[in-house]
Amino acid sequence: DITLAMSLETIRFFESQQKKIDQVIAKELKAIPQTLDTVPGIGPVYTAGIVAEIGDISRFK
């Protein structure tokens, strides 16, 4: 019982941390001019990953 209770507590902790991180990512994305999050199925986390990988879009023709 104690192992299960500790596992559930750990899962709840990580879920709360994930919510906080998602909020920070969404806030940071508002400062970056982009429209990726208007595409259905692409949320703030995927948008942040794409923006981080691409970098400055103006370097592409």
Stockholm file with secondary structure:
# STOCKHOLM 1.0

chainA/1-61         DITLAMSLETIRFFESQQKKIDQVIAKELKAIPQTLDTVPGIGPVYTAGIVAEIGDISRFK
#=GR chainA/1-61 SS CHHHHHHHHHHHHHHHHHHHHHHHHHHHHTTSCCCGGGSTTCCHHHHHHHHHHHCCGGGCC
#=GC SS_cons        CHHHHHHHHHHHHHHHHHHHHHHHHHHHHTTSCCCGGGSTTCCHHHHHHHHHHHCCGGGCC
//
